[in-house]
Amino acid sequence: MLRGKNGDALALTFINNLANDLKNDLDGLAKSQTFHGYCIKLLHRAPFGGINADFLIFPKLPKIIKSDKQILFGRKSNFDEAFQCLIEEDGRIDFYIDRANFYNAVGFNDSVYRMLQ
């Protein structure tokens, strides 16, 4: 099915090991990446929402920003829930994006959110 596509196809998965297996199995017929990796790649090409192209990929960024919120306001927030359920009205996502921009870094959930925007 992918033969004759000149390697322009893309296989996306959420699992790193599966992306690696697909890369080997597809043998150049398609590029294979995780969904988050793909979003991060796109962000490096066209940074969006206050970061620049030199941003860092920092998987533990949500923990840092959760700690920031605790220090600044005396309460923690569940940022993963806000991103995964697209809860924008309570300010959690805005706070997170502002802090991520300050650090010029992205985590996995906010990289997808930025691409959605």
C-alpha positions, 0 to 999 in steps of 0.5 A: 500500500505504501509502495510508490509513495516515495517516503512521503507517508507518515506513520504516527503512534503514541509509543516510542518503541512502536515508532522505532519498530515501524521505522525498521519495518517500513524500511523507508516507505514512510517516516515514523514518529510519535505524535508528540515528537511530530508536534515538537518537530513542527514547533521547531519549524514554526514556533508558536505562542511565545516560544522561539525556535531554540526552545527546550523539550523538557518532559518534567516541565509540568512539575516545575510549573506546578511548583511555580504555582504553589510558590506564587499562589499557595495552590497546585494545579492539575495542568495535565487535566487542563490540557487533555480535557481542553479546560481553558476557562479556569486559567490553568492553561494560560498560566502554564503557557506563560511560565513555559514561555518564560522558560522557553521550554515545552512539555508533551501536552503543551506541545500538542496544545500549541499545535492545536492552536 
